[in-house]
Amino acid sequence: MEKGGALKGHVLLCGGGRYESQANSQVRETIMDGLVSVFGVDNVTSVNIAAAPEAVRFLKPSFVFVTGSYLPESTYFGEVSREARKIGAATAFWATEDPYEQDAHYQIDYDFDVIFSCDHWGHYFYQRDRVFHLPLAASPTLHYMPVDEKAERPIDVLFCGVAFSSRKEIARMLMPVLEKLNIRFIGPGWGELGIGFSDARIEKSQLIDLYSRSKIVLNLGRSLHFENKRFMIVPSTPGPRTFEAALSGAFQVFHEDTYELRRYYNADEIPVFTNLKDFERVIELYLHDDTLRLAMARKAQERTLTEHLYKNRIQKVVDIMQSEGLLK
């Protein structure tokens, strides 16, 4: 595919697998949106990884793009890449669970022409060439909502997500402030912390609605490392929820420990905190200033629309594959 030109051939998106998480399934759906935006709906097919070798033989794509987790040993990625090589197709793997599975990257190390890693720090730990950092992103189809100035926002502070140990530590640190506010912490493991904390699971559509009814959305990283014991790589790049919340018009406050957020958003778009004193200052500055919060939320949303959609990420994939002489 020449820059700005039409794709010669077909793109096959492969993912899934027996143990795929719901989060990875949703990410794969949004990646499909990005591929369609760049290549056109008639030029992209998505299949489960189990059916990918047969799909390669039948469709004869020019580009085979595999995404998701590489941890399950029951998923044999080599079979897909081998079939792709037989027909001369370019191949790439987008590791969307880095660095939490880094010790298992031998599963894909030499099967693909290019590896894209969602984590900036983690991408340095592959023992091969042609490894590039590619953050996750947001989808206008699933995540965009106009910022509504008139919407009622009865929730002071919202967090949705699994109560990993690191997140509980942060919540306990912030408790002197949180206990004075109308809060909602929603997700498996939170209920034990008391009023305002719930073990409920919610759908993505419900989450977008909760964003619109909240003054402040907390952004807390996770610490569940499946296979990350060799180098104990500290996650650096913000996860997809950061971009999704920004696109939905939420005002986010980010718990910062790597400074990586500033690669994507400025301080007047998403403020940060590292300790209780910082968080107290955030609450004082923003909780009761609707005008300031909404202005910052709009800026973050506009930046996301411009720079952090899946079509932006897929265009970067194309540019890199072209520069490596793999796509024409």
C-alpha positions, 0 to 999 in steps of 0.5 A: 500500500502506497501512502494515500493509495489503495491497498493491494490485496487484503488484510486479515485480522486474527485474535481471540483464543480459548482464554481471551479476556473480555477486555482483549475481545473489546480491544480487538473489536476497536482495532477492527474499526481502525483497520476499516478506517484505514483500509476500507471495509471491503479490504479487512476480514476478522477471524478467530486465531483458531481459524486463521491458518485456513483463512490465510489459505482461502483469502490469500491476504497481503497482510496478516495482523495478529493481536492480543495476548501471546500467553496461552501455550495452547495458541499456536501462532507459528501455524498462522505465520507459516501459512502467511509466509507460503503466500508471501504475506507480511505479518505483524503481532500487536501485543496488547497485554505488555508488559504483564506477560513479557516472560512468555514472548518466546511464543511469538519472537520469531514468527512475525515480521514485526512486533508492536508492543502496547507498552513503551518500556516493555518494548525494549525487552524483546530479544529481536529486531523490528519491535516498535511501541504502539499504544492502544487507543479509543474508538469513536464508534464505541467511546465518543460522547459530546461533552454536555454542560447541562448534565447532572453530575451527582458522583464526585469521584468515580473509578471502574475496574478490578480492585488489584492490590496496587489500586486498593493501596491507592484508594486507602491512601486517599481515604481521608479525602474520599470518605468526605465525598460522594464516590463510586468505586465499581469492580470485583474486589472493591466491596470490602472497603465499605460505603461507595465501593461495589463488587459489581461488573458493568458493561462498557455502555454503562461505563460511558454513562457513568462518566457523563454523571461524574465530576472526576474520573480516577485513572489508576494503573493495574498490577496483575502480572501474569508472567513478568517475573524475569525483569519485573518490567514496570508498566509505563504506557497508559492503558486503553481506558485513558484514551476511551475516557478522554474520548467520552468527555470525562474529566480524568485525574491520573495517578502518575508514577512514570511520567509517560502520560505526558507523551499523550496529554498535557497538564491542561488536559489531564491533571495528575497526582502521586500522593494524598497531598496532591489529591487534596489539591486536585479536589480543591482545584477542580471538584467545584469548578465546572467550567474549568473541568469541562474545558479541560475535558474538551481539550483531552477529547479533542486531542484524542480525536486528533491523535489517539484513535485506532485509525491513528495507530493503524496508520502508524502500523502501515507507515512502519511496515512500508518503511521496512519494505513489507507493505507496498 
